[in-house]
Amino acid sequence: MINHVTLVGRLTKAPELRYTPNGIAVAQFTLAVNRPFSGQDGERQADFISVIAWRGTAESSAKYLKKGSLAGIEGRMQTRNYENNEGRRVYVTEVVARQVEFLEPKGTRHGAGQEQDGSVSNHVGTAGPGAASSASADDPFANDGQPIDISDDDLPF
């Protein structure tokens, strides 16, 4: 059986970071994901999808994502239920994030507290707390039009 979800969208508000009684970090946020078509009125429609992240992924998401941030989420769909104060059964469907990808440089979106340092896409996964890395350091085309030092043996064709 397959339960795999991949989403790209913008946060509707900053992630809410909490800790379980055992000290495990959990962040919750909503991702607005555009539908691939417009409605009858010509307006673009979106789905608002609840996302939950745990441990280091939760802490990094809360630290680096803000309202309006463009993020890629990879994870699984989960449905849970509970009984509310009125005694009614409430069902919740959400995406449990395995990885969160920060898809735009810091400071390119409006958002309070974002720095203007030009950092590029950070990746956060379950393997660790999500150390930030600069993609430009690994970009072989970041040399402003200068010849690239590569041998023919390294080309795949």
Secondary structure, 3 states (H helix, E strand, C coil): CCCCEEEEEEECCCCEEEECCCCCEEEEEEEEEEEEEECCCCCEEEEEEEEEEEHHHHHHHHHHCCCCCEEEEEEEEEEEEEECCCCCEEEEEEEEEEEEEECCCCCCCCCCCCCCCCCCCCEEECCCCCCCCCHHHHCCCCCCCCCCCCCHHHCCC
